[in-house]
Amino acid sequence: MPIYRLDAIDRRILAAYERFLTETLLRLPGVSDIRSNFAIQTVKAHGPLPLARTEG
């Protein structure tokens, strides 16, 4: 399995995001769990989605 290295800027951004989650969002009433996902490569190139039109 490959090991991915994050540079210093990415680590700082992720650390700030983690602090925001734990120190702000998780302390709100009614919030008990937060899940995040990050893409490690481009998921969608710029441009419209290739959606088929439906008659309705």
Buried (B, 14 or more C-beta within 10 A) or exposed (E): EEEEEEEEEEEEEEEEEEEEBEEEEEEEEEEEEEEEEEEEEEEEEEEEEEEEEEEE
